[in-house]
């Protein structure tokens, strides 16, 4: 009986997760600028400016 359930589970796993293990072949689109040094610097400057604006408002 458990053998039948294992086969059913394997069938659905193969059906739904077919594309998971395939190699995309290049950098994923949402990771293209992830490690960009210029973007990191820009993000740090924006965060610092935001914090300075919040601190200068007072109570």
N, C-alpha and C positions, 0 to 999 in steps of 0.2 A: 504494500500500500504506500509506504513512504517513497518508493521508487517512482510511482506515478506522479506524486506531488513534485518531486525533484525534476522530472521531465517537463511538467507544466511550468514550473518556475523558470527553468532554463529557456523554454520557448519564449515566455514573455520577456525575460531579460534580453534575449537576442533580438526580439521584435522592437522593444522600446529603446534599447541602448546600443543599437547597431553602429551609430556614427561616433560613439564616444572614443573608441580606441584608434580611429583613423588619424593619420598624420596630415595636418593642414598644409604643410609644405613651406610655409613662410610665417612671418611674425603675425600674430593675431591682430586684427584692426584696432582693438581697444588697448593694445600694448605698445603701439608705435611710438608715442611720445612719453611713455611712462618713465624712462630713465634719462630724459633730456635734462642737461645741466641748466640750460637757460630757463626751462619751465620751472625747475626747482627753485632757482634764484627768484624768479618772478613771484612764485607762490609764497616764498618766505617774506619778500618785501610787502606783498599785499596783506599777509597775516600781521606783520609788524605794524603797518599803517592802520589796520583795523583795531589792533590793540591800543595803539596810541590815541586814536579817536575816542575809544571807549573810556580810557583812563582820563582824558582831558575833559570829558563831560562833567565829571563830578557827581554829586548827589543831587 
